[in-house]
Amino acid sequence: MMYDCAITKNYLVLPLTPLEVNHDMLKSGGNHSARDPEEDQWNGIVSHWNRKPGDIVWLRAENTMRRL
């Protein structure tokens, strides 16, 4: 789920947070979504100057919200 971005002089950064929509949890009165401890964080980097669809760079980062 993407709910934020960062814009610099040269780049657009698209953070994809590992959130999971859980309909059962929602039906029982819980939250609409929760962090998925099994998935990692992804960040898309897009250059302002070179914007062809295949030019986005995806970087994977460890999910720091894993259960202990």
ChimeraX attribute file (.defattr): number of C-alpha atoms within 10 A of each C-alpha:
attribute: neighborCount
match mode: 1-to-1
recipient: residues
	/A:1	12
	/A:2	12
	/A:3	8
	/A:4	10
	/A:5	12
	/A:6	10
	/A:7	12
	/A:8	9
	/A:9	7
	/A:10	10
	/A:11	15
	/A:12	16
	/A:13	18
	/A:14	19
	/A:15	20
	/A:16	17
	/A:17	18
	/A:18	18
	/A:19	17
	/A:20	14
	/A:21	14
	/A:22	13
	/A:23	13
	/A:24	11
	/A:25	13
	/A:26	12
	/A:27	10
	/A:28	8
	/A:29	9
	/A:30	12
	/A:31	13
	/A:32	14
	/A:33	14
	/A:34	13
	/A:35	15
	/A:36	16
	/A:37	15
	/A:38	11
	/A:39	16
	/A:40	17
	/A:41	16
	/A:42	18
	/A:43	18
	/A:44	16
	/A:45	18
	/A:46	21
	/A:47	16
	/A:48	12
	/A:49	8
	/A:50	12
	/A:51	10
	/A:52	9
	/A:53	7
	/A:54	8
	/A:55	11
	/A:56	17
	/A:57	11
	/A:58	14
	/A:59	11
	/A:60	12
	/A:61	11
	/A:62	11
	/A:63	17
	/A:64	9
	/A:65	14
	/A:66	12
	/A:67	8
	/A:68	4
